[in-house]
């Protein structure tokens, strides 16, 4: 029986259109392919959208079903795998550029008030504040130094530890090439943190400015996307209106050199204007503004 | 029932213990089935027992009390004013003697026919709908919603019983016209797009919206598709697009259930009225004049810190008062998009989707649902299959359709073109009749009754596809 001929029962109220078996169905040939490919499948060269998947009946064919499940599994793992910030910090401090850039200051290892991932996911307010031990680490550091920091870089797991593991070192190396003569605080690593926890760090270290590197909410095709958030004079309670964001930093998205160039542009502007957020416009791409007047029509109608 | 000398307006003694509830808002919140957003707001019941005691107490509250005690002050909130000023006493008179618990029995009973449910619509306030939903099981929400028929129209007829429509959502991370066209073609050839072809723009400004509106209009005209388009940009942008002569079919806006929420979205009721007038003036509908498309979702009020101590589902229902003021073609609850701090897992998302659909339908809205989840929620495709099936049974007006469930712009998963066809086949649900005829005419469907797609590419699309990828036979 073909799958179009499901048993018919007109009295079953959810099947008002169930067809009657006519007895004239074509015999099934064993050679017939169960999957119908789509003539337009090559359109996937022009978009990352999952177009032209073909169909088994009206359903997604097995190979595409499993490809989707794999992408979702990778995204889930990116959310739930703990960031090994100790290992990352160690690797960072073996790099020559990092030693010179940070004047060999040991990174500070911190944690938010969210004790585990389940709490983190349900209580964003906990993820925005440092736990007591971490607050003490920063307060003691601040008491022991006479330095006035221009910038503190805060590396936060956020929703993708994968993004942090893959992108932190190459991005910071690219950024270090731009930033000279800024008095840099020790790099801070925060577990179970959200963007706003950078403000807590910035305030406790009395730094002028904070740059947060955070793992963004993973998409199916982008489990490794890093976000950058800049706040001038970060302090607890500031809203997103005081932050500037650079999103989708990863090899397949905004590449490291470009991201570093944009971040440096914003950092410099913030230092000049002594502010950040909605009043600080990113004009680093002004020369690239799109000219749509000569745009051709889409292929469906031209 | 109320006691001015007590800290509690409502009390209920069970065995040795007395449970108190400060006011109607507190009682509503504590009676709400468990979800993370209400815990985050600090308004949820402290225990499973307290939740059921609250539900029992709420069941004894007369419906008329919701007309006497506004949950958000009348003076402070234009949505409260809208709800109370537009309340229809004649329509209410049919149910005015009922308590919340009695209302549930009445809705489930044979007294509440589809015709009677239309009669009482204007007498039901969002708070009454929210209250009764809190003491209804999932099957109750499905059964009553299925009895509520809401028909709307623009270039086709949406919401007829036995029908399910789909929004074709061809989003692209850079608004690339070729990428958008590829997703549109895919969707149309999978028989999707009768509710609307609607794009969330990556770059949100008037210029970009106009570019996308024109693009969709050209496709709809070229293939003579009986459907409508929409760019989901801010209502004030759409008004500007119309002023500049853009071919706008539907006006979009995300709406919330308190004035403060809508302030945070940057609009008020007057803006919506202005936009509706502007869209109506274009006179672009052929079979109807419903020109508005609204999106909602539990948690938006709390997210904007504008919830006035209410639970998120009550805030959500209040948003439907905003929607019904403007006779929308479509209302879409984007149920799983907001994230696990509001709806933690598949179970909470499922419950919320059924509640929103029920409340919307009871209040007379053409309610659809973006059956969806984000990658940090405890949910997966199986949860979406379940909710899609339940909503299909409940007579949901429309769902989303997107290539392979993967929105590459908004980074979340929603229902696919294939999913819609699954729902049609298992539940026998047809697309809008005008669109169904078009699918047959274009030879996209080989058999409209059995929802069988044609094996070969329909002739009308040969030329455009050849332009793009050469020989494709």
Interface residues (C-beta under 8 A of the other chain):
Chain A: X4 X6 X14 X15 X16 X17 X18 X19 X36 X38 X39 X40 X42 X43 X44 X45 X46 X47 X48 X49 X50 X51 X52 X53 X55 X57 X58 X59 X60 X64 X68 X69 X71 X72 X75 X76 X78 X79 X121 X122 X123 X124 X125 X159 X217 X218 X219 X220 X221 X222 X223 X292 X295 X297 X298 X299 X300 X301 X302
Chain B: X36 X39 X40 X162 X170 X172 X173 X176 X177 X178 X179 X180 X181 X182 X183 X184 X185 X186 X189 X190 X207 X211 X215 X218 X219 X222 X223 X339 X340 X341 X344 X374 X375 X376 X380 X381 X393 X402 X403 X404 X405 X406 X408 X411 X412 X413 X416 X418 X421 X422 X424 X425 X427 X428 X430 X447 X449 X450 X451 X452 X453 X455 X456 X457 X461 X464 X465 X467 X468 X469 X472 X473
